[in-house]
């Protein structure tokens, strides 16, 4: 098949058929030419990947009957009707019945070519979407939950399946938007706890005044407004999996109570005196190493840190990016009743070169906007124009790393990473000194070091050797 597509051309007029066939072939299409509908039907099977262009008025089975038969045999096939002047009303009605378009005789070859091109593009997109849906539907188990074939994501899937069968607590590390809760759900779904509840809690999303009651529950009268007994989330998760997101945000007094729960397997509701046994598997998620998180208890860390999972950033699994993007574009289009958009090879490369600071969450948002706005360009969604209010004042520093013709976000990231490395080098790996020099909170610095793969120990060693 040639790159432009395949056209099944049906016309009983020899001269018209041969002229049209020649024009389409010169335009890069593969043409299957037939003089009647019966000849065309021999090619119309479910595996036919082309489009149908047919004259309406033909002896025997006419073009309208051929269209209906073609749509029955090859659902969704684009059918272009070639009509005489008196057939316009009929052709308009045929479009309501499923025809893609019609062309009135006599027609300019350029008009036919433009219509055929659009029809072939639609057919190609339909086939790609069918293939994608088939591939996703044929996947089972964890492959249907975590999409990707890159070595990093394949390794993560293997680690999840291994840990799912081992009833230990797990810390999941990953940048914002990498899918830490999805990984926690997979740990639960492929474990022997799958029949019980999976209970997620974001420590940073619940007000500190309410989080203790949310987790441990309360007895009636425990505090003002506690009119009746309430089961807490720990009790609700009994026998299942409890997921703490952003556990580094947990208040210190609550860390002590959580440590007791993990050590003794019991809780007490607020206002109650009777210990209640709970059987939990606890999975915690954090953006940075909990050992260096200010205010996080060391004994709680070691109780949680029975196993670890590290989710790769999206930029570290670039081969998966187009597949993920097309998957979310398709899903968004179906949800909103739109025709899915097809990405070009250039757009595919642009997706892979972008740094994705928001990871999969950002990709899903971009895919949604791309799917719903057929006029919008992908490059404009990834690299919106910077307004004067967004301008950043220049920073005085050393040499700027070479980034070539990479996107701005990639260059900014490389520049930021180099500043942090230089500061660590100057201060022999002292995190406190780098925080003071760059005016960064510890958590922000930790997140950036993890994002750029910067290890403090490298600079401590350099300082000792120097």
DRENRO-34450 format. One line per 2 residues: number of its first residue (from 1); their letters; for each residue x, y, z of C-alpha. Coordinates in pm, 1 decimal, always signed. Last residue first. Example, Ala and Ser with C-alpha at 12.3 -4.5 7.8 and 13.67 -1.06 7.14 Angstrom:
2
2> SA> +1367.0:-106.0:+714.0; +1230.0:-450.0:+780.0 .
END
This chain:
466
466> XX> +4014.4:+1784.2:+4739.9; +3926.4:+1419.8:+4809.9 .
464> XX> +3700.3:+1520.0:+5099.6; +3525.5:+1790.2:+4892.5 .
462> XX> +3470.7:+1555.1:+4598.5; +3328.0:+1289.9:+4833.8 .
460> XX> +3080.3:+1536.9:+4981.1; +2989.6:+1644.9:+4628.6 .
458> XX> +2899.0:+1297.2:+4508.7; +2719.5:+1223.3:+4836.7 .
456> XX> +2466.1:+1501.5:+4766.9; +2329.1:+1311.4:+4469.8 .
454> XX> +2173.7:+1505.7:+4180.1; +1936.0:+1306.0:+3958.5 .
452> XX> +1766.8:+1617.3:+3816.8; +1423.1:+1546.6:+3962.8 .
450> XX> +1564.5:+1409.9:+4289.4; +1777.0:+1721.3:+4339.3 .
448> XX> +1476.4:+1940.5:+4255.4; +1255.1:+1763.5:+4507.5 .
446> XX> +1518.4:+1782.8:+4780.4; +1568.1:+2155.6:+4719.1 .
444> XX> +1194.0:+2218.5:+4740.1; +1166.0:+2018.6:+5062.4 .
442> XX> +1460.5:+2196.6:+5223.1; +1320.5:+2542.8:+5150.0 .
440> XX> +1523.2:+2739.4:+4891.8; +1702.5:+3073.8:+4932.2 .
438> XX> +1977.3:+2971.4:+4687.2; +2264.7:+3050.3:+4926.5 .
436> XX> +2081.5:+2952.6:+5245.0; +1947.5:+2623.9:+5108.4 .
434> XX> +2289.9:+2545.9:+4958.0; +2456.3:+2601.7:+5296.5 .
432> XX> +2203.7:+2379.4:+5474.9; +2244.5:+2102.1:+5215.7 .
430> XX> +2620.9:+2092.7:+5265.2; +2760.6:+1894.5:+4971.1 .
428> XX> +3109.1:+2043.1:+4986.5; +2982.6:+2400.9:+4987.5 .
426> XX> +3117.7:+2516.6:+4651.7; +3032.9:+2185.8:+4486.4 .
424> XX> +2678.8:+2188.9:+4619.4; +2635.4:+2542.9:+4482.1 .
422> XX> +2771.4:+2444.1:+4142.0; +2543.4:+2140.1:+4128.1 .
420> XX> +2237.3:+2349.7:+4220.4; +2316.1:+2609.1:+3951.0 .
418> XX> +2372.9:+2331.6:+3694.7; +2034.6:+2175.7:+3771.4 .
416> XX> +1861.3:+2511.3:+3718.8; +2030.2:+2561.3:+3380.0 .
414> XX> +1942.6:+2207.8:+3268.1; +1579.5:+2263.4:+3372.0 .
412> XX> +1563.7:+2598.6:+3193.1; +1705.0:+2439.4:+2877.4 .
410> XX> +1450.9:+2155.2:+2888.7; +1162.2:+2397.9:+2942.3 .
408> XX> +1286.8:+2614.1:+2654.7; +1275.9:+2327.4:+2404.8 .
406> XX> +1609.4:+2182.2:+2288.0; +1805.9:+2345.1:+2005.1 .
404> XX> +2148.5:+2297.9:+2164.4; +2147.4:+2258.8:+2541.4 .
402> XX> +2498.1:+2368.7:+2639.4; +2514.6:+2439.1:+3011.6 .
400> XX> +2535.9:+2806.4:+3117.1; +2873.5:+2894.6:+3266.5 .
398> XX> +2875.9:+3065.4:+3600.3; +2596.6:+3251.9:+3776.0 .
396> XX> +2411.5:+3582.6:+3792.8; +2038.9:+3521.4:+3753.2 .
394> XX> +1826.4:+3723.0:+3512.7; +1478.0:+3839.5:+3617.4 .
392> XX> +1199.0:+3610.3:+3505.2; +924.0:+3733.0:+3275.0 .
390> XX> +579.9:+3603.4:+3359.9; +416.4:+3946.8:+3382.0 .
388> XX> +562.0:+4030.0:+3039.5; +370.2:+3734.3:+2889.3 .
386> XX> +537.4:+3410.6:+2783.7; +379.2:+3241.1:+2480.6 .
384> XX> +263.1:+2887.7:+2546.1; +515.5:+2606.0:+2490.1 .
382> XX> +340.5:+2272.3:+2531.0; -5.8:+2383.5:+2421.5 .
380> XX> +132.6:+2603.6:+2142.0; +348.8:+2313.9:+2016.0 .
378> XX> +41.5:+2089.0:+2004.5; -142.6:+2326.3:+1772.9 .
376> XX> -503.3:+2415.1:+1844.5; -761.5:+2394.7:+1568.2 .
374> XX> -899.3:+2055.2:+1670.0; -956.8:+2179.5:+2024.5 .
372> XX> -1110.0:+1897.2:+2231.5; -844.0:+1629.8:+2181.7 .
370> XX> -548.0:+1868.0:+2222.0; -695.7:+2014.3:+2541.1 .
368> XX> -748.9:+1667.3:+2687.1; -405.2:+1547.1:+2575.4 .
366> XX> -241.7:+1848.1:+2743.2; -421.9:+1768.1:+3068.8 .
364> XX> -329.3:+1398.6:+3049.7; +35.9:+1487.6:+2980.3 .
362> XX> +44.4:+1718.1:+3282.7; -77.8:+1436.8:+3510.4 .
360> XX> +168.6:+1198.0:+3344.7; +471.6:+1415.2:+3436.5 .
358> XX> +415.9:+1771.4:+3564.6; +771.2:+1874.5:+3469.4 .
356> XX> +716.7:+1713.3:+3127.3; +1066.3:+1776.6:+2973.2 .
354> XX> +948.9:+1809.6:+2610.7; +1168.6:+1624.2:+2361.8 .
352> XX> +942.9:+1319.3:+2341.1; +627.9:+1519.9:+2276.8 .
350> XX> +807.0:+1722.4:+2008.8; +918.4:+1402.2:+1836.5 .
348> XX> +558.7:+1280.6:+1818.2; +446.5:+1622.1:+1699.6 .
346> XX> +694.4:+1598.4:+1411.8; +575.4:+1246.5:+1327.9 .
344> XX> +218.8:+1377.2:+1315.7; -46.2:+1326.2:+1582.8 .
342> XX> -392.9:+1199.6:+1491.7; -695.4:+1363.4:+1645.5 .
340> XX> -983.5:+1161.2:+1785.4; -1334.2:+1248.9:+1659.7 .
338> XX> -1528.3:+1403.3:+1944.8; -1807.4:+1265.6:+2160.4 .
336> XX> -1668.5:+1400.1:+2488.6; -1578.0:+1068.7:+2652.6 .
334> XX> -1465.2:+918.3:+2322.4; -1236.7:+1212.5:+2246.6 .
332> XX> -1091.6:+1207.8:+2597.2; -1012.3:+835.8:+2572.7 .
330> XX> -850.6:+870.1:+2230.2; -641.1:+1169.0:+2339.5 .
328> XX> -545.1:+976.8:+2656.6; -423.1:+672.7:+2460.8 .
326> XX> -251.4:+887.1:+2197.6; -54.5:+1066.7:+2469.8 .
324> XX> +40.1:+745.0:+2649.6; +167.7:+587.8:+2327.3 .
322> XX> +352.9:+906.4:+2228.5; +520.6:+925.6:+2576.0 .
320> XX> +624.8:+561.9:+2618.3; +954.4:+593.9:+2429.8 .
318> XX> +1044.8:+893.2:+2646.8; +1064.5:+688.7:+2966.8 .
316> XX> +1301.8:+912.0:+3166.2; +1107.5:+1227.1:+3067.0 .
314> XX> +799.6:+1072.3:+3230.7; +975.8:+1051.5:+3567.0 .
312> XX> +1048.6:+698.9:+3680.9; +856.7:+564.0:+3979.8 .
310> XX> +1083.2:+441.1:+4260.3; +945.6:+161.5:+4476.7 .
308> XX> +1068.7:+84.9:+4827.3; +1032.6:-196.8:+5080.5 .
306> XX> +1035.8:-229.3:+5460.8; +1071.3:+147.7:+5486.6 .
304> XX> +759.1:+220.5:+5686.5; +893.3:+114.4:+6027.8 .
302> XX> +1231.4:+265.8:+5941.4; +1070.9:+599.2:+5858.6 .
300> XX> +860.1:+592.5:+6173.0; +1175.9:+553.9:+6385.5 .
298> XX> +1340.8:+845.1:+6200.5; +1050.9:+1080.6:+6265.7 .
296> XX> +983.5:+1337.9:+5995.0; +1034.8:+1694.0:+6113.5 .
294> XX> +1276.9:+1797.7:+5838.1; +1268.4:+1549.2:+5552.9 .
292> XX> +1619.6:+1410.2:+5506.0; +1535.2:+1047.1:+5582.6 .
290> XX> +1203.1:+1083.6:+5402.3; +1382.2:+1092.4:+5066.5 .
288> XX> +1179.2:+1313.5:+4833.8; +840.0:+1316.9:+4659.3 .
286> XX> +669.6:+1088.9:+4909.0; +419.0:+806.4:+4897.9 .
284> XX> +323.1:+566.8:+5176.5; +180.6:+214.9:+5154.2 .
282> XX> +53.4:+61.1:+5477.5; -75.4:-294.4:+5486.5 .
280> XX> -327.7:-302.1:+5761.4; -472.2:-547.7:+6010.9 .
278> XX> -656.1:-347.2:+6274.7; -723.1:-431.1:+6638.7 .
276> XX> -934.9:-187.8:+6836.6; -807.7:-65.2:+7174.0 .
274> XX> -1082.6:+37.6:+7417.3; -1060.0:+377.1:+7583.6 .
272> XX> -1260.0:+598.6:+7348.6; -1290.9:+976.5:+7314.1 .
270> XX> -1103.1:+974.3:+6986.9; -1105.0:+618.0:+6854.8 .
268> XX> -822.0:+394.8:+6967.5; -603.2:+202.5:+6727.0 .
266> XX> -428.8:-135.1:+6730.7; -168.8:-324.0:+6524.8 .
264> XX> +97.1:-285.0:+6795.0; +394.7:-148.1:+6602.6 .
262> XX> +209.0:+1.2:+6305.9; -59.0:+162.7:+6518.9 .
260> XX> +201.0:+288.2:+6765.7; +398.2:+450.3:+6480.9 .
258> XX> +77.6:+610.1:+6350.0; +13.9:+765.0:+6691.5 .
256> XX> +364.5:+912.1:+6703.0; +338.8:+1040.9:+6343.9 .
254> XX> +14.9:+1213.4:+6441.2; +195.7:+1429.2:+6695.3 .
252> XX> +454.5:+1525.7:+6430.5; +197.9:+1647.4:+6169.4 .
250> XX> +197.0:+1446.1:+5842.7; +321.2:+1648.5:+5543.8 .
248> XX> +601.1:+1399.2:+5461.0; +323.3:+1146.0:+5409.0 .
246> XX> +239.5:+1314.8:+5079.9; +3.4:+1026.9:+4995.4 .
244> XX> -76.4:+772.1:+5267.2; -231.5:+456.7:+5121.5 .
242> XX> -401.9:+200.8:+5346.2; -438.1:-150.8:+5207.1 .
240> XX> -690.7:-412.7:+5312.5; -771.4:-630.7:+5614.3 .
238> XX> -894.8:-330.2:+5809.6; -916.2:-31.5:+5571.3 .
236> XX> -1242.3:+95.7:+5722.7; -1086.0:+74.1:+6067.6 .
234> XX> -794.4:+291.9:+5955.6; -1035.0:+529.5:+5780.8 .
232> XX> -1221.0:+607.1:+6101.4; -1560.1:+469.4:+6207.1 .
230> XX> -1779.0:+743.5:+6352.6; -1981.9:+728.7:+6675.0 .
228> XX> -2254.7:+988.4:+6705.2; -2305.8:+1356.0:+6785.8 .
226> XX> -1941.9:+1459.1:+6755.1; -2018.2:+1830.3:+6711.2 .
224> XX> -1815.1:+1944.7:+7010.2; -1568.0:+1672.3:+7097.8 .
222> XX> -1564.4:+1304.0:+7194.8; -1942.2:+1317.8:+7249.0 .
220> XX> -2013.9:+1010.2:+7037.9; -1694.0:+813.3:+6986.6 .
218> XX> -1436.3:+906.8:+6728.0; -1261.5:+782.7:+6414.1 .
216> XX> -889.1:+704.5:+6395.8; -798.8:+844.9:+6054.1 .
214> XX> -1060.0:+1112.3:+5994.9; -1065.5:+1211.6:+6362.3 .
212> XX> -689.7:+1261.8:+6360.3; -703.9:+1450.4:+6028.6 .
210> XX> -961.2:+1704.3:+6137.3; -764.1:+1981.2:+6312.3 .
208> XX> -468.1:+1928.4:+6077.8; -688.2:+2014.2:+5779.5 .
206> XX> -694.8:+1728.7:+5523.4; -528.0:+1781.4:+5184.1 .
204> XX> -161.4:+1753.3:+5284.5; -194.9:+1406.9:+5432.9 .
202> XX> -361.9:+1272.3:+5121.1; -557.6:+962.0:+5219.1 .
200> XX> -623.4:+653.7:+5005.1; -821.9:+352.4:+5133.7 .
198> XX> -808.2:+25.2:+4938.4; -1075.8:-198.5:+5089.6 .
196> XX> -1082.3:-578.0:+5104.3; -1101.6:-834.5:+4821.5 .
194> XX> -760.1:-730.1:+4690.1; -580.1:-818.1:+5013.6 .
192> XX> -407.6:-1121.9:+4858.6; -212.0:-876.0:+4644.4 .
190> XX> -247.6:-782.4:+4277.9; -512.4:-515.0:+4335.0 .
188> XX> -337.6:-367.2:+4640.0; +6.6:-315.0:+4488.1 .
186> XX> -170.8:-193.8:+4173.1; -362.9:+64.4:+4376.7 .
184> XX> -34.0:+188.7:+4525.4; +108.1:+226.2:+4172.5 .
182> XX> -200.4:+426.8:+4073.1; -156.7:+643.7:+4384.3 .
180> XX> +204.3:+719.5:+4289.3; +114.6:+814.4:+3933.6 .
178> XX> +405.5:+1029.7:+3811.1; +217.9:+1356.6:+3868.3 .
176> XX> +449.6:+1509.0:+4126.1; +783.3:+1332.0:+4133.8 .
174> XX> +824.0:+979.4:+4261.9; +902.4:+770.8:+4566.7 .
172> XX> +676.4:+490.7:+4688.1; +739.0:+367.3:+5042.6 .
170> XX> +615.2:+14.0:+5106.7; +490.9:-180.8:+5409.3 .
168> XX> +522.8:-555.9:+5369.2; +281.2:-834.5:+5271.1 .
166> XX> +489.9:-987.7:+4992.8; +282.8:-1090.2:+4687.8 .
164> XX> +230.9:-729.2:+4585.3; +603.9:-669.3:+4626.3 .
162> XX> +692.3:-901.9:+4335.5; +411.3:-775.0:+4113.4 .
160> XX> +514.7:-415.3:+4181.5; +881.7:-488.0:+4109.1 .
158> XX> +796.7:-645.6:+3773.1; +577.6:-351.1:+3678.2 .
156> XX> +856.7:-107.7:+3773.2; +1105.7:-296.4:+3553.8 .
154> XX> +868.2:-274.3:+3257.4; +825.8:+98.5:+3329.7 .
152> XX> +1200.9:+166.4:+3319.6; +1267.2:-62.7:+3021.7 .
150> XX> +1008.2:+123.0:+2810.4; +690.1:-66.2:+2719.3 .
148> XX> +422.3:+156.7:+2869.5; +73.0:+166.7:+3010.3 .
146> XX> +32.3:+80.1:+3377.5; -315.6:-58.3:+3447.9 .
144> XX> -372.1:-280.9:+3142.1; -15.3:-411.7:+3162.0 .
142> XX> -79.0:-492.9:+3531.3; -325.7:-765.7:+3454.0 .
140> XX> -439.2:-797.9:+3098.4; -362.8:-642.9:+2766.9 .
138> XX> -578.5:-746.6:+2474.8; -808.4:-449.5:+2530.9 .
136> XX> -515.7:-207.5:+2514.5; -383.1:-355.3:+2191.4 .
134> XX> -732.4:-372.2:+2041.0; -804.1:-12.5:+2138.6 .
132> XX> -477.0:+99.9:+1982.2; -540.9:-98.1:+1664.9 .
130> XX> -894.7:+38.1:+1633.5; -759.2:+390.3:+1687.9 .
128> XX> -497.9:+336.3:+1419.1; -761.5:+201.5:+1180.5 .
126> XX> -991.6:+496.9:+1242.5; -704.1:+741.0:+1192.8 .
124> XX> -612.3:+582.6:+860.8; -974.4:+597.4:+747.6 .
122> XX> -1003.9:+964.2:+843.6; -682.8:+1049.5:+660.9 .
120> XX> -806.3:+854.2:+359.6; -1133.5:+1051.5:+355.7 .
118> XX> -951.2:+1383.2:+385.9; -717.6:+1288.9:+99.8 .
116> XX> -1005.2:+1166.3:-114.7; -1188.3:+1496.4:-72.8 .
114> XX> -878.5:+1699.3:-164.3; -806.5:+1476.9:-464.8 .
112> XX> -1162.8:+1506.1:-594.7; -1154.5:+1885.9:-572.1 .
110> XX> -816.0:+1895.8:-743.2; -949.3:+1680.1:-1028.3 .
108> XX> -1216.6:+1945.0:-1098.2; -1564.1:+1797.1:-1104.1 .
106> XX> -1829.7:+1748.7:-1373.7; -2009.6:+1600.8:-1198.2 .
104> XX> -2094.1:+1665.9:-833.7; -1878.7:+1527.3:-555.1 .
102> XX> -2023.6:+1361.5:-246.6; -1902.0:+1317.9:+109.7 .
100> XX> -1858.6:+1059.4:+388.3; -2176.6:+862.1:+318.9 .
98> XX> -2341.7:+728.2:+637.0; -2719.2:+746.4:+596.4 .
96> XX> -2730.9:+1121.0:+663.0; -2471.1:+1155.6:+387.4 .
94> XX> -2706.7:+959.6:+161.0; -2975.8:+1224.0:+211.1 .
92> XX> -2742.6:+1485.2:+69.3; -2663.0:+1251.1:-218.4 .
90> XX> -3033.9:+1211.0:-301.2; -3090.2:+1583.5:-295.3 .
88> XX> -2786.6:+1636.9:-520.8; -2878.2:+1363.6:-770.0 .
86> XX> -3002.3:+1584.9:-1052.8; -2661.7:+1743.8:-1103.7 .
84> XX> -2490.4:+1408.3:-1145.9; -2326.8:+1236.2:-854.1 .
82> XX> -1993.5:+1088.1:-746.5; -2037.0:+944.2:-396.4 .
80> XX> -1745.7:+926.2:-150.5; -1772.9:+641.6:+101.6 .
78> XX> -1555.8:+645.7:+415.9; -1550.8:+294.4:+571.6 .
76> XX> -1709.9:+305.4:+917.6; -1826.3:-53.3:+924.1 .
74> XX> -1670.4:-265.8:+646.3; -1929.4:-524.0:+535.7 .
72> XX> -2243.6:-331.3:+633.8; -2093.8:+0.0:+527.7 .
70> XX> -2000.9:-149.3:+189.4; -2350.8:-293.1:+141.7 .
68> XX> -2508.4:+44.9:+213.9; -2267.2:+221.1:-22.6 .
66> XX> -2320.9:-35.1:-298.9; -2697.0:+19.8:-278.1 .
64> XX> -2643.1:+394.3:-318.1; -2391.2:+347.3:-599.5 .
62> XX> -2627.6:+141.9:-813.9; -2653.1:-238.0:-827.4 .
60> XX> -2744.3:-331.1:-1185.9; -2655.9:-47.3:-1419.7 .
58> XX> -2476.1:+250.8:-1262.9; -2596.9:+589.0:-1139.2 .
56> XX> -2424.6:+677.2:-811.7; -2058.2:+671.3:-911.8 .
54> XX> -1834.4:+527.6:-646.8; -1532.2:+625.6:-437.9 .
52> XX> -1470.7:+373.3:-157.4; -1193.8:+410.4:+101.7 .
50> XX> -899.8:+190.3:+197.9; -800.6:-52.6:+474.9 .
48> XX> -1001.4:-358.3:+368.0; -972.5:-613.7:+651.0 .
46> XX> -1347.3:-635.4:+711.4; -1404.3:-733.0:+343.9 .
44> XX> -1489.6:-517.5:+45.7; -1263.0:-632.3:-235.5 .
42> XX> -1505.1:-875.3:-401.6; -1779.9:-616.7:-351.7 .
40> XX> -1607.8:-386.4:-602.1; -1655.5:-628.7:-892.5 .
38> XX> -2023.9:-661.1:-810.7; -2060.4:-283.3:-795.3 .
36> XX> -1947.2:-226.1:-1152.3; -1653.6:-115.4:-1367.4 .
34> XX> -1388.4:-161.2:-1097.8; -1053.3:+14.5:-1038.1 .
32> XX> -835.8:-54.7:-734.7; -620.9:+256.0:-692.0 .
30> XX> -308.3:+298.4:-476.2; -273.4:+668.0:-413.3 .
28> XX> +29.7:+890.6:-477.3; -118.1:+1186.6:-662.4 .
26> XX> -14.0:+1034.5:-996.6; -221.8:+729.8:-904.7 .
24> XX> -522.0:+949.3:-825.4; -501.4:+1128.3:-1161.6 .
22> XX> -464.2:+803.1:-1355.3; -761.3:+640.7:-1181.5 .
20> XX> -980.6:+944.7:-1247.6; -890.9:+941.4:-1616.0 .
18> XX> -946.8:+564.9:-1642.0; -1285.6:+578.9:-1468.8 .
16> XX> -1409.6:+875.0:-1671.3; -1306.1:+708.5:-1997.3 .
14> XX> -1459.7:+371.0:-1904.8; -1795.9:+494.0:-1775.6 .
12> XX> -1918.4:+219.0:-1539.1; -1755.7:+379.7:-1235.5 .
10> XX> -1617.8:+224.7:-915.5; -1289.2:+333.7:-753.2 .
8> XX> -1157.5:+150.4:-444.6; -898.1:+397.9:-318.9 .
6> XX> -596.1:+295.0:-108.7; -387.9:+533.6:+98.0 .
4> XX> -133.4:+815.3:+72.0; +163.7:+604.5:+182.9 .
2> XX> +132.6:+343.8:-83.1; +0.0:+0.0:+0.0 .
END
